Amino acid sequence: MIPFSRVLHTLRAGAVALALFTVLLGLFYPLALAGVGSAFFPRQAAGSLIEDASGRPIGSALLAQQPVSGKEADSWFYPRPSAGEGQASNASPADPAYLSLVEQRRREVSEREGIAPERVPAEALAASGSGLDPHISRAYAEVQAPRVARRAGLPEETVRLLVAQNAQPSALRGSLGSPRSAPVNVTTLNAAVARCRENQQNHPTIG
């Protein structure tokens, strides 16, 4: 039979170890990581916030934002379908309800962008794994550029330049692939469109 004093000693040692690692890993380690992040990566640690001209946060570069419905909606680039649309993200590709939703999206994008249904990019039809990814392909951004330029009152060349400027090559890709294959961050792209529209309104061209 194990002596009670030995059992008590073992329990005391376990309790001390539990308390020690709770403080180290549950308090000091997270605080240390937060401190390092704030010191060396302040923007990322703050949530990669995007600010308007007045410095007011308007979103995060890490999250997609669907354009607000209404006439102004077509003045902006659309991200991939959102996970917040009430549809299960794990629906089977053979699910009739899911197939119907995909065809509905195809018709909507085709009509909105003025392109044939078969030209609608795949990411315009299905959400990403997280349902919140702000990136779309360069091809989908280029498809939307004429409509955004027309509705936002900006030169199409300017809008296409903004698309190129907001392409974000993957750090893992390195030198492989062309710049046109880099995904475009729709959230930062729409913020750039907003800045261009504001500049144009404040400094209209004198004809």
C-alpha positions as CSV (number, residue, x, y, z in Angstrom):
1,M,0.0,0.0,0.0
2,I,1.4,3.4,-1.0
3,P,1.9,5.6,2.1
4,F,-0.4,8.6,2.4
5,S,2.5,11.0,2.8
6,R,3.8,9.9,-0.7
7,V,0.4,10.4,-2.2
8,L,0.2,13.8,-0.7
9,H,3.7,14.7,-1.9
10,T,2.7,13.6,-5.5
11,L,-0.5,15.6,-5.4
12,R,1.4,18.7,-4.1
13,A,4.0,18.4,-6.9
14,G,1.2,18.0,-9.5
15,A,-0.6,21.1,-8.2
16,V,2.5,23.2,-8.2
17,A,3.4,22.1,-11.8
18,L,-0.2,22.8,-12.9
19,A,-0.1,26.3,-11.4
20,L,3.3,27.0,-12.8
21,F,2.5,26.0,-16.4
22,T,-0.9,27.7,-16.2
23,V,0.9,31.0,-15.4
24,L,3.7,30.5,-17.9
25,L,1.6,29.3,-20.8
26,G,-1.7,30.9,-20.0
27,L,-0.4,34.4,-19.1
28,F,3.3,35.2,-19.7
29,Y,3.6,33.4,-23.1
30,P,0.5,35.1,-24.7
31,L,1.6,38.5,-23.3
32,A,5.1,37.9,-24.7
33,L,3.8,37.1,-28.1
34,A,1.4,40.1,-28.0
35,G,4.4,42.3,-27.0
36,V,6.6,41.0,-29.8
37,G,3.8,41.3,-32.3
38,S,3.0,44.9,-31.3
39,A,6.7,45.9,-31.4
40,F,7.7,44.3,-34.8
41,F,4.4,43.9,-36.6
42,P,2.1,46.6,-35.2
43,R,-0.3,46.7,-38.2
44,Q,-0.8,43.0,-38.2
45,A,-1.1,42.8,-34.4
46,A,-3.9,45.4,-34.6
47,G,-5.9,43.4,-37.1
48,S,-4.5,44.7,-40.4
49,L,-7.0,47.6,-40.2
50,I,-7.7,49.7,-43.3
51,E,-8.4,53.4,-42.6
52,D,-10.1,56.1,-44.7
53,A,-8.6,59.5,-45.4
54,S,-9.6,60.8,-42.0
55,G,-7.9,57.9,-40.2
56,R,-11.2,56.1,-39.3
57,P,-11.0,52.3,-39.5
58,I,-13.3,51.0,-42.2
59,G,-12.4,47.3,-42.3
60,S,-9.7,44.7,-42.1
61,A,-7.5,43.5,-44.9
62,L,-7.9,40.0,-43.6
63,L,-11.7,39.9,-44.1
64,A,-13.9,40.2,-47.1
65,Q,-16.7,42.8,-47.1
66,Q,-19.7,42.4,-49.3
67,P,-20.9,45.7,-51.0
68,V,-24.0,47.2,-49.3
69,S,-27.0,46.5,-51.5
70,G,-28.5,49.4,-53.5
71,K,-27.4,51.5,-56.4
72,E,-23.9,52.1,-54.9
73,A,-23.2,48.4,-54.6
74,D,-22.2,48.1,-58.3
75,S,-19.6,50.8,-57.8
76,W,-17.4,48.3,-55.9
77,F,-15.6,45.0,-56.6
78,Y,-17.4,42.0,-55.3
79,P,-15.5,39.3,-53.2
80,R,-16.3,35.6,-53.3
81,P,-19.7,34.6,-51.8
82,S,-19.9,35.1,-48.1
83,A,-20.3,32.4,-45.4
84,G,-22.9,34.7,-43.9
85,E,-25.4,34.1,-46.7
86,G,-27.1,31.4,-44.6
87,Q,-25.9,28.5,-46.8
88,A,-23.9,25.6,-45.3
89,S,-20.3,25.8,-46.5
90,N,-20.0,22.0,-46.4
91,A,-22.8,21.3,-48.8
92,S,-22.2,18.5,-51.3
93,P,-21.4,19.6,-54.9
94,A,-24.2,17.2,-55.9
95,D,-26.8,18.7,-53.5
96,P,-29.7,20.0,-55.7
97,A,-30.2,23.0,-53.5
98,Y,-26.4,23.9,-53.7
99,L,-26.4,23.4,-57.5
100,S,-29.5,25.7,-57.8
101,L,-27.7,28.4,-55.7
102,V,-24.6,28.1,-57.9
103,E,-26.7,28.6,-61.0
104,Q,-28.4,31.6,-59.4
105,R,-25.1,33.2,-58.7
106,R,-23.9,32.5,-62.2
107,R,-26.9,34.3,-63.6
108,E,-26.5,37.3,-61.3
109,V,-22.8,37.7,-62.0
110,S,-23.4,37.3,-65.8
111,E,-26.0,40.0,-65.7
112,R,-24.1,42.3,-63.4
113,E,-20.8,42.1,-65.4
114,G,-22.4,41.8,-68.9
115,I,-20.6,38.6,-69.7
116,A,-21.7,35.2,-71.0
117,P,-22.6,32.7,-68.2
118,E,-19.7,30.4,-69.2
119,R,-17.2,33.2,-68.6
120,V,-18.1,33.6,-65.0
121,P,-15.0,32.7,-62.9
122,A,-15.4,29.8,-60.5
123,E,-14.7,31.8,-57.4
124,A,-17.7,34.0,-58.1
125,L,-19.9,30.9,-57.6
126,A,-18.6,29.3,-54.4
127,A,-17.3,30.6,-51.0
128,S,-13.8,30.0,-49.9
129,G,-13.0,27.4,-47.1
130,S,-13.3,30.1,-44.4
131,G,-16.1,32.0,-46.2
132,L,-14.3,35.2,-45.3
133,D,-11.3,35.2,-47.6
134,P,-10.9,38.7,-49.2
135,H,-8.9,37.4,-52.2
136,I,-10.1,36.8,-55.7
137,S,-8.2,35.9,-58.8
138,R,-6.8,38.6,-61.0
139,A,-9.1,37.3,-63.8
140,Y,-12.3,37.9,-61.7
141,A,-11.0,41.4,-60.7
142,E,-10.4,42.2,-64.4
143,V,-13.9,41.1,-65.3
144,Q,-15.3,43.5,-62.8
145,A,-13.1,46.5,-63.7
146,P,-15.2,47.9,-66.5
147,R,-18.4,47.9,-64.4
148,V,-16.6,49.5,-61.4
149,A,-15.0,52.2,-63.6
150,R,-18.4,53.0,-65.2
151,R,-20.4,53.1,-62.0
152,A,-17.8,54.8,-59.9
153,G,-17.1,57.4,-62.6
154,L,-13.4,56.6,-62.9
155,P,-11.2,56.0,-65.9
156,E,-11.0,52.3,-66.7
157,E,-7.2,52.5,-66.9
158,T,-7.1,53.9,-63.4
159,V,-9.3,51.0,-62.0
160,R,-7.1,48.4,-63.8
161,L,-4.0,50.0,-62.3
162,L,-5.6,49.7,-58.8
163,V,-6.3,46.1,-59.5
164,A,-2.6,45.5,-60.3
165,Q,-1.5,47.5,-57.2
166,N,-3.6,45.4,-54.9
167,A,-2.4,42.0,-56.3
168,Q,-0.7,40.2,-53.4
169,P,1.8,37.5,-54.5
170,S,2.1,34.7,-52.1
171,A,5.3,34.6,-50.0
172,L,5.5,30.9,-50.6
173,R,5.4,31.3,-54.4
174,G,8.7,33.3,-54.4
175,S,9.7,34.0,-58.0
176,L,7.4,31.4,-59.5
177,G,4.4,32.4,-61.4
178,S,3.6,35.7,-63.1
179,P,2.3,38.9,-61.4
180,R,-1.1,38.3,-63.2
181,S,-1.5,35.1,-61.3
182,A,-1.3,36.8,-57.9
183,P,-4.6,37.0,-56.0
184,V,-6.2,40.4,-55.5
185,N,-7.4,41.6,-52.1
186,V,-10.9,43.0,-52.7
187,T,-11.0,44.8,-49.4
188,T,-7.9,46.9,-50.0
189,L,-8.9,47.3,-53.6
190,N,-12.3,48.8,-52.7
191,A,-10.6,51.1,-50.2
192,A,-8.3,52.3,-53.0
193,V,-11.3,52.9,-55.3
194,A,-12.9,54.9,-52.5
195,R,-9.8,57.1,-52.2
196,C,-9.7,57.7,-55.9
197,R,-13.4,58.7,-55.9
198,E,-12.9,61.1,-53.0
199,N,-9.8,62.7,-54.7
200,Q,-11.8,63.1,-57.9
201,Q,-14.7,64.7,-56.1
202,N,-12.3,67.1,-54.2
203,H,-10.3,67.9,-57.3
204,P,-12.6,67.6,-60.3
205,T,-11.0,67.9,-63.8
206,I,-11.7,71.3,-65.4
207,G,-12.9,70.7,-68.9
